[in-house]
Amino acid sequence: MLINLYIENIAVIEKSNINFKNGLNILTGETGAGKSIVIDAISAILGHRTSKEMIRTGSDKAFVSATFENINDETAKKLSELGYDLDDDTLIISREINSNGKTSCRINSRPATVSVLKEIGLNLINIHGQHESYELFSPETHIDYIDATGSYVDLKDEYKKEYSQLKKIEKQIDSLNIDETNRLQDIDLLSYQVNELEEANIEIGEEETLSEERMILQNSEKLTSNLQKALLYAEGDGDSEGAVSLLDNLCATVNKCADLNPNLQELSEKLNDVYYNFQDCVSEVSNALDDIDSDSYRLNDIEERLDLLYKLKRKYGQTEEMLEFLENARQKLNELTQLDINKENLEKEYNTQLSKTMKLAKELSESRKKTGEQFVANVQKELVFLDMPNVKFTVSYEQIPLSSNGQDKMELLVSANLGEEPKPVAKIASGGELSRIMLAIKTVLAENDIIDTLIFDEIDAGISGSAAQKVGLKLKEVSLSRQVLCVTHQAQIAALANEHLFIKKETKENKTFTNITSLDFEGRKHELARIIDGVNITETALAHAEQLLKNN
């Protein structure tokens, strides 16, 4: 539950440290004193949208922090999943709003994002303001109230999974529903492209190899002439000795010298190595000359092949891109030629999936109807207690096409007077009735949720007298099982508080300040009297206030 809220530089609140208790916490004060600011500060902690406009005039940033204790298991689990640890079962969430519009958030001193705050806040606090009552004017939200009290979460999840698969198959079928003329044209084009690339029998690296071979063939005459000259220089002819013979003579002469002078032995060996290596080189020159191919037909074949590869490159890209294009074209061609078979198989699969999904949708509808009947009965019981004895609360059912939420449209209908047929809430409910209907719904929903703290912002709008008394008693009843914070203008409700916080606005040195204090018995008596009588408090009002407090 929420045990402390610290607010700094938010609107008219300069600094305020508010302690809350278990049970019913009541906030009262004159209009404009800052009651709604407290709710806005809590909303900021829960990850709701904020604005730099909420920063106090003259300040460059605002700050709010909230401390929670006795965290429920779901919140603890969610914190753990998000990587946050509880410190002695205590959770501290803070948020700073800067004048540049940026905010920074922390959870137990560790950085967090606004979305994380929002995710955690879902299980911490539920805020019900006047605007939320108007959600009842939107029939599409009514089914959520009923689902929240149902015990068919697993069934609903299973339905959503099967429905998602149904839509996936449907999308695949739609993708196959193409114009027949276009299909035949695509088949012709793809068939041509596949045949062209398959007949070309393209290989990676082929173009480089052919280009190299072409260069050799194109220069075969020059190569022959130069290699012949090289052999002539090496082997000589009838008129002159070649380098081989001369080198052989050189080696023989130095060998003789080495026999006479041992110091020349190493030089002799080196020259012999040179001689043998040189002979190897001459052999390679001779082999290269023998290997020269001047086949003009081969050169022509290479030119034609390279020309084909060049044309294909212009159409399909480099070699790797050609091969990738070929693979994709084969796949698309197969899909188009097998379209009728694929479509038939998908339609069979769709019908099977549709039957499965419809079966679950029917089960979901039956569960919702049973839950809806119990839900409206429970809400009607609460409304009778809330001084609406003649109310008739019911729910209408309508079957609609399958959607991600089933095939049900459910709308809550109300008849506030005897003899009137139930009609949509928006057409008959007054402001006071709307508040009580929403309180009744919240009371029923509270029995099924895990949220530890409920906040009601002026739930008493538009009511007074016994109706206000009943609303107060209902809030008190709810506060027996969870913490309740309530902003109210009704003395009957305020008198039931376990903790009464008074919000007062003051002006000092042309600046406005809001103070929030916890009231003792005397303080509560005077505040109740102010609510009853206004500014000029009478002894009668004080006596009435004291009696209210003693009665409660």
C-alpha positions, 0 to 999 in steps of 0.5 A: 500500500502507499504509505508516503507521498513527497511532492516538491514544486508541483503547481501550488505545492512547494514542498509537502510530505504526506503520510497515508494509513491503511483503511480509508484516507480522506482528503478535503479542502476548499475548491482550488486548494490543491486536492487534484494536484495530489492525485496528479502527483500520484498519476505521475508516479504511475507513469501517466503523462505529465507536462512541464506546465505542472512545474511550480512558477519560478522553479525549473523542475518538479519532483515527486516520490512515493513509498509503498510497503507490503507489495503484492506478489504480482507486483513483486514478480513484475519488478523481478522480471524487469530487473528490480529488487525490493529493499525490505519489502519497500518500493520507492518510485520517484520522478523528476519533471524538468522545464525542458519537458524531459523526465527522469524516473527511478525505482529504489534509486535505480534508473527506470523509464516511464513505460516501466513505471506504467507497467508496475503501476497497473498492479499498485494503484487504481485511480477512479476520477470523474472522467472515468465514469464517462467510460460507461458512455462507451459500450465497447468498454463494458465487455472489459468489466465483465471479463475482469470478473470472469474465470476464463482467462485461459480460454480467452488467451487460447481463443486469441491464439487460434484467432491469430492463426486464422487471420494468418491463413486468411492473409495467405489466401488473400495473397494468392487471389491475384488476377489470372491474366497477370498470373499467366503473364508472370509465369511466362516471364519467369519461365523465360528468365529461369530457362535463360539462366539455367541454360547459361549454366553460370559458375562463380569465378568463370568470368575471371578465368575466361578473361585471363585465358582470352588475354593469353590467346590474344597475345600468343604470337608475341609470347611465342616470339619472345620466348623463342628469343629467350631460349636462343639467349639461353641455349645459343645457335650454330654461330654463338654459345648460349648462357647455359654453355657460358655458365657451365664453362664459368662453373668448371673454371671456378671448380678448378680454382677451388681445387687449388684454393679451398677458400674458393670452395663455397663460391664454387658451390654457389655457382653450381647451384646457380647453374642448376637453377638456371637450367630449370628456368630454361626448361620452364621457358621451353615448356611455356613455349610448348603450351602456347595455344593459338587456337582461333576457334577457342578464342572465338568461343571465349569471346562469345561466352564473355559476351553472354555473361556481360548481357546477363550481368546487365539484366540480373547483376553480378554472378552471385546476384544472378544465382540468387535471382534464379533461385527466387524465380524458381520459387515464385514460378513454382508458387504460381504454377502450383497456385490452385493446389496451394489455394485449395490446401490453404482453404481446407486449413482455413476451414479447419481453423475456423471451426476450431476458432468458432468453437472457442468463441462459442465457449467464450460467449457462454462463459461471458453470458454466465459471468455477465448475469452474475456481474449485473446481479452483484452491481445491482445489489451494490446500487440498492445499497447506494440508495438506488433501490428501484434501479434495474441493471442488466446487460444486452448481448449481440453476436458480431463477426469474429474479432480478436476479442471474440464474437460478442458485443455486450452493453450495460443497460440501466433503468433507474425508475420503476416501469422503465425499460433498461436503456444505455447508461448515457441516455438516462444516468445523471451525474450522481447516478453515474458516480454511484453506478461506477462505484458499484462496478468498482466495488464488484471489480475490486473483489477480483483484482489484486490492487492494494490501493484504490483512489476515488477522486470526487466519487460523491459528485452530484449526490448528497444526504443519504446517498452520500452516506451510503457511498461513504459506507461503501467506501468504508467497506471496501477499505476493510480489505484494501487501502482507499484514498478519497477526495470528497466534499461530503461531510458524511463521507469524510466522517468515516475516515481512518486518516483525514488530510486537510489541504489548505491554500495560503498566500504569502508575499504574493505567492500561493502555497498549499499545506497538507496536514493530518487532522486530529479530532478537533481539527476534523470537527472544524473541517466537517463543520466547514463542509456543512456550513461554509466559511461562517461556521456555527455552533450547530454545524460544530455539534453536527460534525462532532456527532458525525465523528462520534457515530463513526 
